[in-house]
Structures are given as C-alpha cells and as structure tokens.
Amino acid sequence: MALLNIKSSLYDPSNRLVSWGERGVQDEKNCCNWQGIRCSNDSFHVISIDLRNIQLENYKFEQEENNKIEQEESLILSKPPNTMLQGTISPSLSNITHLEYLDLGYNDFQESDIPFQFSVLSKLVHLDLSFSNILPSSPNKFTNLSSLRYLDLSCHGYFIGRTSCLQTSTIEWVGGLVNLRVLKLSGISLYEATTSGQESLDEHILYLSNLRVLDLSYCDIVSPTFLNQFHNLSRLSSLKMNQNVILT
C-alpha cells in the first residue's frame, strides 16, 4: 500500500513504474517483483527502493565529457531524456520502516519538501537524493541516522536544468552521522556555515572518523581554517573541493 501511494504521487513519463501493480490485480500483488524494489530473503520486508534515473545520469556524464573537450561549459549537444519521475515524495515512504537502501537520484521532485524525518527509517544505510530537485525545509531532516553509511545530497548540475539545493547555515547536523563512509554535498552552499565565526566545518566533520569519501565541490567555501585538521580523518581516501574560492 505504501509503494502504491508513492507511485500515485508521481508522474512517470517513461513508465518505469509500470510493474508496480494496482490494487486488486492478482498477478502484480507481489511488490518484491516490482522494478526497483528488493525485499529481504527471510521476512520479505521491502529493504531497498532504487528509482535512480540512470538515463539522465548518463546524459549528465556525456555532457561533462563534451564540455571538457570543447572547453565550453554552456555547450549542450542534445536534449536530456524525458525519464524523470516528477511529483512529490509521499509521506507513505516513512511507513517502509525496514528500508536500508533508498536512491531517488536524478528525478524531479519539483522543489518539494520531505514530509518526514529520515530518522524514522532507523535501518537506512544508503541515502541518495542527488540532483532530484528536492528542497528540504531543514537539514535536520537528516539527523540521528546513526546507521547511515552513504549520503549524497549533491545538486550542482547546470546542464540538467535548475536543481534546488538544501539550504543550511550550519553543518552541525552531520555530526550525528557517525558511521558515514561517503558524504557528498556538492553544490550546497556552505558559505554561511564556514564564515559565521561561530563554528568551523572541521569540528563537526571530524566526528565522522569512518569517512572515506568527502565531496565539497561547488560549496561556496571561502575560509581555509577547517582544512587544518583534516589529517585526523585517517581513513579518508578521496577529497573533492574544486570550484571553491578558498581565501588564505
């Protein structure tokens, strides 16, 4: 029922959700067989929802490569594929409480808010909302996810149209994500969070001792002070900070 409510809140121009059966259709009642859905082998609870728009992601990659060749960032050789799910995130998503993996990347949620705290999905390990045009009312939507290992909220992408970004004046909310291995915030402005003088980025990120990958590109960072203690992240293997103007 929760999945059907999610489907009903979305416009699906490419029929990616066509396998999601309607109420009363006997052959399509087993949601574990629906595209993008995976269930646990023992309890048959839904543990994974993968609605990532791979076609648009591939288009983005191709445009990036073309721009590198032409050295002209505004170049667009073809129209993007019409494969985005469009609409809002249904509150029913919060009822799928055994969910461990959620990927909604490269869809269009039309600057809508997330109608619940992700902490209700206490088993969530992987959360990807990149390039999905979501506009959360508060970064606190992502707090207290102690099981989370992967978080991607990236939103920088001029060639796939306007993509809204999380608005945040502080980075304090990441401190509780103690098991994160991957954190991608590309495109989210951290200007206020790194220039307010009341906090530094490192004091919260340093709590993420398991971090392997950190992407802070296109984040409007101008203060270098938080760089001083990054060596304490001994497991960090990838750090991206391109397209920031870090003043010394």
C-alpha positions in Angstrom: 0.0 0.0 0.0 2.8 2.4 0.8 4.5 1.8 -2.5 1.3 2.3 -4.4 0.8 5.6 -2.6 4.4 6.6 -3.6 3.5 5.7 -7.2 0.3 7.7 -7.1 2.2 10.8 -6.1 4.5 10.7 -9.2 4.2 11.3 -12.9 6.1 8.6 -14.8 6.6 9.6 -18.4 8.9 6.7 -19.2 6.7 4.0 -17.5 9.5 3.0 -15.1 6.8 2.1 -12.5 4.6 0.2 -14.8 5.3 -3.0 -13.0 4.0 -1.5 -9.7 0.6 -3.2 -9.6 -2.6 -1.6 -8.9 -4.9 -2.7 -6.1 -6.8 -5.9 -6.8 -4.6 -7.0 -9.7 -3.7 -10.5 -8.6 -0.6 -11.1 -10.7 1.0 -7.8 -9.6 0.4 -8.0 -5.8 4.0 -9.3 -5.0 5.8 -6.0 -4.7 9.1 -7.8 -4.3 9.0 -8.4 -8.1 8.4 -4.7 -9.0 11.1 -2.8 -10.7 13.5 -1.0 -8.3 12.2 -3.0 -5.3 14.2 -5.5 -3.3 12.9 -7.5 -0.3 14.7 -9.4 2.4 15.1 -13.1 1.8 13.6 -14.1 5.2 10.9 -11.7 6.2 10.1 -10.3 2.7 10.1 -6.7 4.0 11.0 -4.1 1.5 14.6 -3.2 2.2 15.6 -1.4 -1.0 14.0 1.2 -3.3 16.2 2.2 -6.3 14.5 4.7 -8.6 17.7 6.3 -9.8 17.3 7.8 -13.3 20.2 6.2 -14.9 19.4 7.6 -18.4 19.7 11.2 -17.1 22.8 10.4 -15.1 24.5 9.1 -18.2 23.4 12.2 -20.1 25.0 14.3 -17.4 28.2 12.4 -17.7 28.3 12.7 -21.5 27.7 16.4 -21.3 30.5 16.8 -18.8 32.9 14.9 -21.2 31.8 17.0 -24.2 32.3 20.2 -22.2 35.8 19.1 -21.3 36.6 18.5 -25.0 35.1 21.8 -26.2 36.1 23.8 -23.1 32.7 25.5 -23.2 30.6 24.9 -20.2 27.3 26.0 -21.8 27.5 23.5 -24.7 24.6 21.2 -24.9 24.6 18.8 -27.9 21.2 17.1 -27.3 18.1 17.4 -25.2 18.1 15.4 -21.9 16.0 12.3 -22.0 12.4 12.6 -20.7 12.8 10.0 -18.0 12.5 11.9 -14.7 9.9 10.8 -12.2 8.0 14.1 -11.3 6.0 15.0 -8.3 6.4 14.9 -4.6 7.8 12.5 -2.0 4.8 10.6 -0.4 4.6 10.6 3.4 3.9 6.8 2.9 7.6 6.3 2.3 8.1 6.7 6.1 6.0 3.6 6.6 8.5 1.3 5.0 10.4 1.0 8.2 12.8 -1.8 7.3 14.2 0.2 4.4 18.0 0.1 4.2 18.7 1.5 0.7 17.0 4.5 -0.9 18.1 6.1 -4.2 15.9 8.8 -5.8 18.7 10.5 -7.7 18.2 12.4 -11.0 14.4 12.8 -10.7 12.3 15.9 -10.3 10.5 16.4 -7.0 9.7 20.0 -8.0 11.3 21.8 -5.1 9.0 19.9 -2.6 9.9 19.3 1.0 10.5 15.9 2.6 7.3 15.3 4.7 9.0 13.3 7.5 12.3 13.0 9.4 14.5 10.3 7.9 15.3 9.2 11.4 12.1 7.2 11.3 13.9 4.9 8.8 16.3 3.8 11.5 17.8 1.0 9.4 18.7 3.2 6.5 22.3 2.6 5.4 22.3 4.3 1.9 20.5 7.5 1.0 20.9 9.3 -2.3 18.8 12.3 -3.2 21.3 13.8 -5.7 20.1 16.0 -8.5 16.5 15.3 -7.6 15.2 18.9 -7.1 14.2 18.4 -3.5 14.2 21.5 -1.3 14.2 20.2 2.4 12.9 22.8 4.8 15.7 21.9 7.2 19.0 19.9 7.3 17.6 18.4 10.5 15.6 16.0 8.3 18.9 14.0 8.1 19.9 14.0 11.7 20.1 10.9 14.0 20.7 8.5 11.2 23.4 6.5 13.1 23.2 3.6 10.7 23.8 5.7 7.6 27.0 5.0 5.7 26.3 6.8 2.4 24.7 10.2 1.9 24.6 12.1 -1.4 22.7 15.4 -1.5 24.6 16.8 -4.5 22.8 19.4 -6.5 25.2 21.1 -8.9 24.3 20.5 -12.5 23.7 23.3 -14.9 23.0 21.1 -17.9 20.0 19.2 -16.5 18.0 22.3 -15.7 17.5 24.1 -12.4 18.3 21.9 -9.4 17.4 23.2 -5.9 19.7 22.6 -3.0 19.5 22.1 0.7 19.7 25.5 2.4 21.9 25.3 5.6 23.6 27.9 7.8 25.3 25.3 9.8 27.0 21.9 9.3 26.3 20.7 12.8 23.7 18.3 11.6 26.3 16.0 10.1 28.0 15.3 13.4 25.5 12.6 14.4 26.0 10.6 11.2 28.8 8.7 13.0 29.0 5.7 10.7 29.2 7.7 7.4 31.7 6.3 4.8 30.6 8.6 2.0 29.4 12.2 2.2 28.7 14.2 -0.9 27.4 17.8 -0.6 28.5 19.2 -4.0 26.5 22.3 -4.9 25.2 23.0 -1.3 26.3 26.5 -0.2 28.4 26.3 2.9 29.4 29.9 2.8 27.5 31.0 5.9 28.5 27.8 7.7 32.2 28.5 7.2 32.2 32.3 7.6 29.9 32.9 10.5 32.8 32.7 13.0 30.6 30.7 15.4 31.7 27.3 14.1 34.2 25.6 11.8 33.4 22.9 9.4 36.0 20.6 10.8 34.7 20.4 14.3 31.6 18.5 13.0 33.2 16.6 10.2 36.0 15.3 12.5 33.4 13.3 14.3 33.0 11.2 11.1 36.0 9.1 11.8 34.9 6.4 9.4 34.7 8.8 6.4 36.3 7.5 3.2 34.9 9.9 0.6 34.1 13.6 1.0 32.9 15.8 -1.8 32.6 19.6 -1.0 32.9 20.9 -4.6 30.9 23.9 -5.6 30.1 24.7 -1.9 31.0 28.4 -1.8 33.7 27.8 0.7 36.0 30.7 1.2 37.5 30.0 4.6 40.6 27.7 4.8 40.5 27.2 8.6 38.7 23.9 8.6 41.4 22.3 6.4 43.9 22.3 9.3 42.7 19.2 11.0 41.6 17.0 8.0 44.6 14.8 8.7 42.7 13.5 11.6 40.4 11.7 9.1 42.9 8.9 8.8 40.5 6.7 6.6 39.8 9.4 4.1 40.8 8.3 0.6 39.0 10.9 -1.6 38.5 14.6 -1.1 37.0 16.9 -3.7 37.0 20.7 -3.2 37.1 22.0 -6.7 35.2 25.2 -7.6 35.6 26.8 -4.2 37.4 30.1 -3.7 39.4 29.4 -0.6 41.0 32.6 0.7 44.2 32.4 2.7 
